[in-house]
Amino acid sequence: MVPEWKDLFDLEASENFIASIRSQNLKKITQLSTKVGKTFTQCYQKHNISVWTRYHWPSTQTIKVLDPIDEEEVNYDQFMHRLSSSLQNIAIHFDQQKYNESWKAIDIFSKRFRGLRSVCSKCHVTEWTKNSTTVKDFFVGDDIIVALQEIKKTFASGTPNTKLFQKKMEYVFKRSCKMCHLVYQPPAILQRAWSSTP
């Protein structure tokens, strides 16, 4: 048991609960199960998030990713910075009306985005192998690639559509980047904070 939590857990009630089960004393089992349940509930409510963050979420510090553009293995943070820069380059070139450069930036981002799938599969092994939509299709789904391809189609037409560009880029940001960050950044931030405290 975690030493700091010893006062939260009624060990005597638990021992009595076990004894009442062994003796098959239904009245005591009922009384003590309620008491033990309150102990678990109190501890769970107070510490569930921190325990989940500490022991369930793997640290991004241990994840390595193969960058398909530079063809080198980099740590997770480096890869995410490169991915972010690739996405920003699409918009920067578009705003400067450098559509060929924006097209190339879409290709680079798309390759890195597909590479990001390997990060998901490092932790979501079971879901990944069962062809689950919860991981593959939610944050790193083909819908993001399709949105980028729709932008490229307007480039190919010779008349890039600013409204469509903004709509599709917003879709990529909200559907993939933002949603993934909302789920995975808080635990990573907490883990980093805990690892830097003495």
C-alpha positions as CSV (number, residue, x, y, z in Angstrom):
1,M,0.0,0.0,0.0
2,V,1.2,3.5,-0.7
3,P,2.3,4.9,2.7
4,E,0.6,8.2,2.2
5,W,-2.7,6.4,1.8
6,K,-2.7,4.2,4.8
7,D,-5.1,6.5,6.7
8,L,-7.6,6.4,3.9
9,F,-7.9,2.6,4.0
10,D,-9.7,0.9,6.8
11,L,-7.5,-2.2,7.1
12,E,-9.4,-3.5,10.2
13,A,-12.7,-3.4,8.3
14,S,-11.2,-5.3,5.4
15,E,-9.8,-8.0,7.7
16,N,-13.2,-8.3,9.4
17,F,-14.9,-8.4,6.0
18,I,-12.7,-11.3,5.0
19,A,-13.4,-13.1,8.3
20,S,-17.1,-12.6,7.9
21,I,-17.0,-14.1,4.4
22,R,-15.1,-17.1,5.7
23,S,-17.6,-17.6,8.5
24,Q,-20.5,-16.9,6.1
25,N,-22.0,-14.4,8.4
26,L,-24.4,-12.6,5.9
27,K,-25.3,-9.8,8.3
28,K,-21.7,-8.9,9.0
29,I,-20.8,-9.3,5.3
30,T,-23.4,-6.7,4.4
31,Q,-22.3,-4.2,7.1
32,L,-18.7,-4.6,6.4
33,S,-19.0,-4.5,2.6
34,T,-20.6,-1.1,2.9
35,K,-17.8,0.1,5.2
36,V,-15.1,-1.3,2.9
37,G,-16.9,0.2,-0.1
38,K,-16.8,3.7,1.5
39,T,-13.1,3.3,2.0
40,F,-12.5,2.4,-1.7
41,T,-14.8,5.2,-2.8
42,Q,-13.0,7.8,-0.7
43,C,-9.6,6.7,-1.9
44,Y,-10.8,6.4,-5.5
45,Q,-12.3,9.8,-5.6
46,K,-9.2,11.4,-4.1
47,H,-6.5,9.6,-6.0
48,N,-7.9,8.0,-9.2
49,I,-6.7,10.6,-11.6
50,S,-3.1,10.7,-10.2
51,V,-2.8,6.9,-10.1
52,W,-4.2,6.6,-13.6
53,T,-1.8,9.2,-14.9
54,R,1.2,7.8,-13.1
55,Y,0.7,4.0,-13.7
56,H,-1.6,3.7,-16.7
57,W,-0.3,6.3,-19.2
58,P,3.0,5.4,-20.7
59,S,5.5,8.2,-20.7
60,T,6.1,9.9,-24.1
61,Q,9.7,10.2,-23.0
62,T,10.2,6.5,-23.9
63,I,8.6,6.7,-27.4
64,K,10.8,6.8,-30.5
65,V,9.4,7.6,-33.9
66,L,10.8,7.1,-37.4
67,D,10.5,10.4,-39.3
68,P,9.6,9.3,-42.8
69,I,10.9,12.6,-44.3
70,D,14.4,12.7,-42.7
71,E,14.5,8.9,-42.4
72,E,15.8,9.0,-38.9
73,E,14.5,7.8,-35.5
74,V,13.7,10.7,-33.2
75,N,12.1,11.1,-29.8
76,Y,8.4,11.8,-29.5
77,D,8.8,15.5,-28.7
78,Q,11.1,16.1,-31.7
79,F,8.7,14.3,-34.0
80,M,5.7,16.3,-32.7
81,H,7.6,19.6,-33.3
82,R,8.4,18.5,-36.9
83,L,4.8,17.4,-37.4
84,S,3.5,20.8,-36.2
85,S,6.0,22.7,-38.3
86,S,4.9,20.7,-41.3
87,L,1.3,21.6,-40.7
88,Q,2.1,25.3,-40.2
89,N,4.1,25.3,-43.4
90,I,1.0,24.4,-45.4
91,A,-0.8,27.5,-44.2
92,I,2.3,29.8,-44.4
93,H,2.9,28.9,-48.1
94,F,-0.8,29.2,-48.9
95,D,-1.0,32.7,-47.3
96,Q,2.0,33.7,-49.3
97,Q,0.3,32.3,-52.4
98,K,3.1,29.8,-52.9
99,Y,0.7,27.0,-53.9
100,N,3.4,24.6,-55.2
101,E,5.2,25.0,-51.8
102,S,1.9,24.5,-50.0
103,W,1.3,21.4,-52.1
104,K,4.7,20.0,-51.1
105,A,4.1,20.9,-47.4
106,I,0.8,18.9,-47.6
107,D,2.8,15.9,-48.9
108,I,5.4,16.2,-46.1
109,F,2.7,16.7,-43.4
110,S,0.7,13.7,-44.8
111,K,3.8,11.4,-44.6
112,R,4.5,12.5,-41.0
113,F,0.9,12.2,-40.1
114,R,0.8,8.6,-41.3
115,G,4.0,8.1,-39.3
116,L,2.2,9.3,-36.2
117,R,0.0,6.2,-36.4
118,S,3.0,4.1,-35.2
119,V,3.0,6.2,-32.0
120,C,-0.6,5.2,-31.3
121,S,0.1,1.5,-32.0
122,K,2.8,1.5,-29.3
123,C,0.3,1.8,-26.6
124,H,-3.0,0.8,-28.2
125,V,-1.7,-2.6,-29.4
126,T,-4.9,-4.5,-28.7
127,E,-7.2,-1.9,-30.3
128,W,-4.8,-1.6,-33.3
129,T,-4.7,-5.3,-34.1
130,K,-8.4,-5.7,-33.8
131,N,-8.9,-3.0,-36.4
132,S,-10.7,-0.8,-33.9
133,T,-12.0,2.6,-35.0
134,T,-11.4,4.1,-31.6
135,V,-7.7,4.8,-32.2
136,K,-6.9,4.6,-35.9
137,D,-9.8,6.5,-37.2
138,F,-10.3,9.0,-34.5
139,F,-7.1,11.0,-34.2
140,V,-5.1,9.7,-37.2
141,G,-7.8,8.6,-39.6
142,D,-7.9,8.7,-43.3
143,D,-10.5,11.5,-43.1
144,I,-7.6,13.9,-42.3
145,I,-5.7,12.8,-45.4
146,V,-8.9,13.1,-47.5
147,A,-9.3,16.7,-46.2
148,L,-5.8,17.6,-47.3
149,Q,-6.3,15.9,-50.7
150,E,-9.3,18.1,-51.2
151,I,-7.1,21.2,-50.7
152,K,-4.7,19.8,-53.3
153,K,-7.5,19.4,-55.8
154,T,-8.2,23.1,-55.7
155,F,-4.5,23.7,-56.2
156,A,-4.6,21.4,-59.3
157,S,-7.6,23.3,-60.7
158,G,-5.4,26.4,-60.9
159,T,-7.8,28.4,-58.6
160,P,-7.1,27.7,-54.9
161,N,-10.2,28.1,-52.8
162,T,-9.4,30.1,-49.7
163,K,-12.7,29.3,-48.0
164,L,-12.3,25.6,-48.6
165,F,-8.6,25.8,-47.5
166,Q,-9.6,27.4,-44.2
167,K,-12.4,24.9,-43.7
168,K,-10.3,21.8,-44.3
169,M,-7.3,23.1,-42.2
170,E,-9.7,23.9,-39.4
171,Y,-11.1,20.3,-39.7
172,V,-7.5,18.9,-39.5
173,F,-6.7,21.0,-36.5
174,K,-10.0,20.4,-34.6
175,R,-10.5,16.7,-35.5
176,S,-7.0,15.5,-35.1
177,C,-4.6,17.9,-33.3
178,K,-6.9,19.5,-30.8
179,M,-8.7,16.3,-29.9
180,C,-5.5,14.3,-29.5
181,H,-4.0,17.0,-27.3
182,L,-7.0,17.3,-25.1
183,V,-6.7,13.6,-24.3
184,Y,-3.0,13.0,-24.2
185,Q,-1.3,16.3,-23.2
186,P,-2.6,16.6,-19.6
187,P,-1.1,13.2,-18.5
188,A,2.2,14.0,-20.3
189,I,2.4,17.4,-18.6
190,L,1.7,15.9,-15.2
191,Q,4.3,13.2,-15.7
192,R,6.9,15.8,-16.7
193,A,6.0,17.9,-13.7
194,W,6.3,14.9,-11.3
195,S,9.6,13.8,-12.8
196,S,11.2,17.2,-12.3
197,T,10.2,17.4,-8.6
198,P,12.8,16.3,-6.1
